[in-house]
Amino acid sequence: METTNSNIPAAAPKGPLLFSIAALVMLCLATGWLALKPYLLAEPQITPESTAWVYLIIYGFALSGLYGLVYRGVSVLSGMRLFSSKMVFLHVVFHLAGVILLILSAYQPDQPPILVGQGLLACGVLTFLLNLAASFRREGRPNVSSAFLVSSLLWLGIMIVAGIPFAKTSLIPFFEGTDWAPATLMLCLTGAVLNGIFGVSLGTTARRIGSRGEGLPLSWLAFILLNSGVAWLFAAITFGPPVFILICAGVYLLGQLVFLAGFTVMLQRRDEEVLEWDSKILYTSLWMLPVCLGLFVFAVWTRQVQAEAPLKPEAAALLALVLGVCVPAMVATFYQISSLLRGEASGEEAPLMVKLSQNVLLASFFNYAIGVLMLIPGAWLGIEKMLGLGTLFLIVGSVGFLGNFLFMLRPANRPASEQAAQAA
């Protein structure tokens, strides 16, 4: 296995860029879809269209973003190439074809496309796991970042093996009976996606700000609590009563708070005097996690007291977790990885184009955050006008994220001496 210089963009594999770009494109499609149908997730009944939207945002954006984060983060966190770049391209084909078929199958759930789509997603996951397992087989003593990444891969494998083949019902109704569908959704987001975000963000942020607090005991404690909470939540949502779900959610909440405490200490131990906006956006998105869990707990309690409650806390919890946490956290981490791979200076010494990119990132996040803050209460209370206006801000922010990411792929301006050394 070859090592790679994480400061040379050319050393970064090209395949993972397809996942990152696909994730942001699907985010733009999902926000545009909500703009056309703002009441999509607040309708009294689950419709094929709302199920298709969930497939797009979960499997299309969140899983694609996870793959892009992990694939691209390998070179930054471990300083080595992926085992096989060809397997990455094969994974792209499996995954995107599976997502398209799943979206189509939402309108005809009893037809073959849903089985073929699930099978292609499973083939993509197996390709992903084999490639990463081969890439990390020579790693030495694991750190907390790699531990989160390994747990993300394990939960992803469990989700595919135990979840997708049985998830023939809608992914949205969290508490209608005990079946695999809501548990699969929870395992995908909290087990696979969030663990991946935690692992990559810890490593990239520590390198971005020059911090020595990546492997704090608090981070290891958070790792144990978070994954214990995921395991018990999966069982509780599948088989257990609401009280059991609330207890398991409390364990996961404790893990979130411990992780945030460790992340805060890591930021305080930085070498850089001022945090860049990518680190600030990442930190802000992580603090949305307790809010999401609060909405989730309220949804469980509401459905236990009144099954036909007029409020829609499930939709609000889903939007808060995916749009409020996963999207800005992934975008900020995409930016950190790109900055580390480019090796350009930051702060006051940063080139003009880097400062411009930071300002575009900030402006996009500002519009996006306004949209999220309008969308969550709009979905909860069923206010269509608030949903419609919020999605407009969401579209502006999402398009800005995509444009800024593509802008970061431009060739880096390097000193002549460095270019000569690279050529040699």
C-alpha positions in Angstrom: 0.0 0.0 0.0 1.4 3.4 -1.0 1.6 6.3 1.3 0.5 9.7 0.1 1.3 13.3 0.8 -1.9 14.8 2.2 -0.8 18.2 1.1 -0.8 17.3 -2.6 -4.2 17.4 -4.2 -3.2 15.1 -7.0 -2.6 12.4 -4.5 -6.3 12.4 -3.5 -8.3 9.7 -5.4 -10.8 11.0 -7.9 -13.6 8.5 -7.2 -14.6 9.9 -3.8 -15.2 13.3 -5.3 -18.1 11.7 -7.2 -19.7 10.7 -3.9 -19.2 14.2 -2.5 -20.6 15.9 -5.6 -23.5 13.4 -5.8 -24.4 14.1 -2.2 -24.6 17.9 -2.7 -26.5 17.5 -6.0 -29.0 15.3 -4.3 -29.3 17.8 -1.5 -30.2 20.5 -4.0 -32.7 18.1 -5.6 -34.3 17.3 -2.2 -34.6 21.0 -1.3 -36.0 21.8 -4.7 -38.5 19.0 -4.2 -39.6 20.5 -0.9 -40.0 23.9 -2.5 -42.4 22.4 -5.0 -44.3 20.4 -2.3 -43.6 22.2 1.0 -46.3 20.1 2.8 -44.6 16.9 1.8 -43.7 15.6 5.3 -46.5 17.2 7.2 -49.4 15.4 5.5 -51.7 13.3 7.7 -50.8 10.1 5.7 -47.5 8.8 4.4 -47.6 9.0 0.6 -45.4 7.4 -2.0 -44.0 10.8 -2.8 -42.9 11.5 0.8 -41.3 8.0 1.0 -39.4 8.7 -2.2 -38.2 12.0 -0.7 -36.9 10.2 2.4 -35.0 7.7 0.2 -33.5 10.7 -1.7 -32.3 12.6 1.4 -31.2 9.5 3.5 -29.8 7.1 0.9 -29.1 9.8 -1.8 -27.6 12.6 0.3 -26.6 11.2 3.7 -25.1 7.9 2.6 -23.4 9.4 -0.4 -22.0 12.1 1.9 -20.8 9.5 4.3 -19.0 7.6 1.6 -17.4 10.8 0.3 -16.3 11.8 3.8 -14.7 8.5 4.7 -13.1 7.8 1.3 -11.5 11.3 1.2 -10.7 11.4 4.9 -8.5 8.3 4.7 -5.7 10.2 3.1 -5.9 13.0 5.6 -6.4 10.9 8.8 -4.0 8.0 8.0 -1.7 9.3 5.3 -2.3 6.4 2.9 -4.1 5.6 -0.3 -7.2 3.6 -0.6 -6.6 -0.1 -1.4 -8.4 0.2 -4.8 -9.6 3.2 -6.7 -11.4 1.0 -9.2 -13.5 -0.4 -6.3 -14.6 3.2 -5.5 -15.9 3.7 -9.1 -17.7 0.3 -8.9 -19.2 1.4 -5.6 -20.4 4.7 -7.2 -22.3 2.7 -9.9 -23.8 0.3 -7.4 -24.9 3.1 -5.0 -26.4 5.6 -7.5 -28.2 2.9 -9.4 -29.6 1.5 -6.1 -30.8 5.0 -5.0 -32.6 5.6 -8.3 -34.4 2.3 -8.2 -35.4 2.8 -4.5 -36.9 6.2 -5.3 -38.8 4.7 -8.2 -39.9 1.8 -6.0 -41.6 4.1 -3.6 -44.4 4.5 -6.1 -44.6 0.7 -6.6 -43.4 -0.9 -3.4 -44.5 -4.5 -4.4 -42.6 -4.5 -7.7 -39.1 -5.8 -8.4 -37.3 -2.4 -8.4 -37.3 -2.2 -4.6 -35.6 -5.6 -4.3 -33.1 -4.8 -7.0 -32.5 -1.3 -5.5 -31.8 -2.8 -2.0 -29.6 -5.4 -3.6 -27.5 -2.8 -5.4 -27.2 -0.7 -2.2 -26.0 -3.9 -0.4 -23.4 -4.6 -3.1 -22.2 -1.0 -2.8 -21.8 -1.4 1.0 -19.9 -4.6 0.7 -17.6 -3.0 -1.9 -17.1 -0.1 0.5 -16.4 -2.3 3.5 -13.9 -4.5 1.7 -12.0 -1.5 0.3 -11.8 0.2 3.7 -10.9 -3.0 5.5 -8.0 -3.6 3.1 -6.9 0.0 3.5 -6.8 -0.1 7.3 -5.3 -3.6 7.6 -1.8 -2.2 8.3 -2.9 0.4 10.8 -1.1 0.4 14.2 -2.7 1.4 17.4 -6.2 2.8 16.7 -7.1 6.3 17.8 -10.6 7.6 18.6 -11.2 8.9 15.0 -10.5 5.5 13.5 -12.6 3.9 16.2 -15.6 6.0 15.2 -15.0 5.1 11.6 -14.8 1.4 12.3 -18.0 1.6 14.3 -19.7 3.5 11.4 -18.7 0.6 9.0 -20.0 -2.0 11.4 -23.4 -0.3 11.8 -23.6 0.2 8.1 -23.0 -3.5 7.6 -25.6 -4.4 10.1 -28.1 -2.0 8.5 -27.7 -3.7 5.1 -27.8 -7.2 6.4 -30.6 -6.9 9.0 -32.4 -3.8 7.9 -32.8 -3.1 4.2 -34.0 -6.6 3.2 -36.9 -6.3 5.6 -37.6 -2.6 5.2 -40.6 -3.0 3.0 -42.7 -0.4 4.9 -42.4 3.3 4.9 -39.3 4.8 6.6 -41.2 7.8 8.0 -43.8 6.5 10.6 -41.4 6.0 13.5 -43.8 4.6 16.0 -46.5 2.7 14.1 -46.0 -0.8 15.5 -42.6 -2.6 15.8 -41.0 -3.3 12.4 -37.6 -2.9 10.7 -38.3 0.3 8.8 -38.0 2.9 11.6 -35.1 1.0 13.2 -33.3 0.9 9.8 -33.7 4.7 9.5 -32.3 5.3 13.0 -29.4 2.9 12.5 -28.5 4.5 9.2 -28.4 8.0 10.6 -27.2 7.6 14.2 -25.1 4.5 13.7 -23.5 4.9 10.3 -23.7 8.5 9.2 -23.2 10.3 12.6 -20.4 7.9 13.7 -18.7 8.7 10.3 -19.1 12.4 10.9 -17.8 12.2 14.4 -14.7 10.2 13.4 -13.7 12.3 10.3 -14.5 15.6 12.0 -12.4 14.8 15.0 -9.4 14.0 12.9 -9.7 16.8 10.3 -10.5 19.5 12.9 -7.5 18.6 15.0 -5.3 18.9 12.0 -7.0 22.0 10.7 -6.6 24.0 13.9 -3.4 22.4 15.1 -4.9 20.9 18.3 -3.5 18.1 20.4 -6.8 17.1 22.1 -8.2 14.7 19.5 -7.7 11.6 21.6 -9.0 12.9 25.0 -10.5 10.4 27.4 -13.8 12.3 27.0 -13.8 11.3 23.3 -13.3 7.7 24.2 -16.1 7.8 26.8 -18.4 9.5 24.2 -17.5 6.7 21.8 -18.7 4.0 24.2 -21.9 5.8 25.3 -22.9 6.8 21.7 -22.5 3.3 20.3 -24.2 1.7 23.3 -27.1 4.1 22.8 -27.2 3.2 19.1 -27.3 -0.5 19.9 -30.1 -0.3 22.4 -32.1 2.2 20.4 -32.0 -0.2 17.4 -33.4 -3.0 19.6 -35.9 -0.6 21.4 -37.4 0.9 18.3 -37.7 -2.6 16.7 -39.1 -4.5 19.6 -39.4 -2.4 22.8 -42.1 -0.3 24.4 -41.9 3.6 24.3 -40.5 3.7 27.9 -37.5 1.6 26.8 -37.0 3.9 23.8 -36.8 6.9 26.1 -34.3 5.3 28.4 -32.0 4.3 25.5 -32.4 7.8 24.0 -31.2 9.2 27.4 -28.0 7.1 27.1 -27.4 8.4 23.5 -28.0 12.0 24.8 -25.4 11.6 27.5 -23.0 10.4 24.8 -23.7 13.4 22.7 -23.1 15.8 25.6 -19.8 14.1 26.5 -18.7 14.2 22.8 -19.5 17.9 22.7 -17.5 18.5 25.9 -14.5 16.7 24.4 -14.8 18.6 21.1 -14.9 21.9 23.0 -11.8 21.0 24.9 -10.1 20.1 21.7 -11.0 23.5 20.2 -9.6 25.3 23.2 -6.2 23.5 22.9 -5.7 24.7 19.4 -2.6 26.5 18.0 -4.5 28.8 15.7 -5.6 32.1 17.4 -8.9 32.3 15.4 -11.2 29.5 14.2 -12.0 29.5 10.5 -15.7 29.5 9.6 -15.6 25.8 8.6 -14.7 24.8 12.1 -17.4 27.2 13.6 -20.1 25.8 11.3 -19.1 22.2 12.2 -19.2 23.1 15.9 -22.6 24.7 15.6 -24.1 21.8 13.7 -22.9 19.4 16.4 -24.8 21.4 19.0 -28.0 20.8 17.1 -27.8 17.1 18.1 -29.3 17.5 21.6 -32.1 19.5 20.0 -32.8 16.7 17.6 -32.9 14.1 20.3 -35.2 16.4 22.3 -37.6 16.4 19.4 -37.3 12.6 19.1 -38.1 12.1 22.7 -41.1 14.5 22.5 -42.3 12.5 19.4 -42.2 9.2 21.4 -44.0 10.7 24.3 -46.6 12.4 22.2 -47.4 9.2 20.3 -47.7 7.3 23.5 -50.2 9.8 25.0 -52.1 10.5 21.8 -51.6 8.4 18.7 -53.4 10.8 16.4 -51.7 14.0 17.7 -52.2 17.1 15.5 -48.6 18.0 15.7 -45.9 16.3 13.5 -42.9 15.9 15.7 -41.6 13.0 13.7 -41.2 15.1 10.6 -39.6 17.9 12.6 -37.1 15.4 14.2 -36.2 13.9 10.9 -35.6 17.3 9.3 -33.6 18.6 12.3 -31.3 15.6 12.2 -30.7 15.4 8.5 -30.9 19.1 7.4 -29.9 20.6 10.7 -27.0 18.4 11.7 -25.8 16.1 8.9 -25.9 18.6 6.0 -23.8 21.5 7.7 -21.5 19.0 9.4 -20.7 17.2 6.2 -20.3 20.4 4.2 -17.9 21.9 6.8 -15.9 18.6 6.9 -15.8 18.5 3.1 -14.3 22.0 3.2 -11.8 21.0 5.9 -10.6 18.0 3.9 -10.3 20.0 0.7 -8.3 22.7 2.6 -6.0 20.2 4.1 -5.4 18.4 0.8 -4.7 21.7 -0.9 -2.2 22.7 1.8 -3.0 26.4 1.6 -2.4 28.9 4.4 -5.4 30.0 6.5 -6.2 33.1 8.6 -4.6 36.5 7.7 -2.0 34.8 5.5 -4.6 33.0 3.4 -4.7 33.8 -0.4 -7.5 36.0 -1.6 -9.3 33.1 -3.3 -9.3 31.1 0.0 -10.8 34.1 1.9 -13.4 34.4 -0.9 -14.3 30.7 -0.5 -14.7 31.2 3.3 -17.0 34.1 2.7 -19.1 32.1 0.3 -19.3 29.3 2.8 -20.4 31.7 5.5 -23.1 33.3 3.2 -24.4 29.9 2.1 -24.6 28.7 5.7 -26.4 31.8 6.8 -29.1 31.3 4.2 -29.3 27.6 4.9 -29.6 28.1 8.7 -32.5 30.5 8.2 -34.2 27.9 6.1 -33.7 25.2 8.6 -34.9 27.4 11.5 -38.1 28.0 9.5 -38.5 24.5 8.2 -38.4 22.6 11.6 -41.2 24.5 13.3 -43.1 24.6 10.0 -43.1 20.8 9.8 -43.9 20.4 13.5 -46.9 22.8 13.4 -47.9 22.0 9.8 -47.6 25.6 8.6 -47.3 25.4 4.8 -46.3 29.0 4.3 -43.4 28.7 6.7 -42.3 25.5 5.0 -42.5 27.1 1.6 -40.5 30.1 2.6 -37.9 28.0 4.5 -37.2 25.8 1.5 -36.4 28.9 -0.6 -33.6 29.8 1.8 -32.6 26.2 1.9 -32.2 26.1 -1.9 -30.0 29.2 -1.9 -27.7 27.7 0.8 -27.6 24.2 -0.8 -26.6 25.7 -4.2 -24.0 27.8 -2.5 -22.6 24.7 -0.8 -22.3 22.9 -4.1 -20.8 25.8 -5.9 -18.2 26.4 -3.2 -17.2 22.7 -3.2 -16.7 22.7 -6.9 -14.7 26.0 -6.5 -12.4 24.2 -4.0 -11.5 21.7 -6.7 -9.6 24.3 -8.7 -5.8 23.8 -9.1 -3.9 25.1 -6.1 -1.5 28.0 -6.5 1.8 26.7 -5.2 5.3 28.3 -5.0 7.7 27.5 -7.8 10.1 25.7 -5.5 7.3 23.3 -4.4 6.1 22.7 -7.9 9.7 21.9 -9.0 10.1 19.5 -6.1 6.8 17.8 -7.0 7.8 17.5 -10.6 11.1 15.9 -9.6 
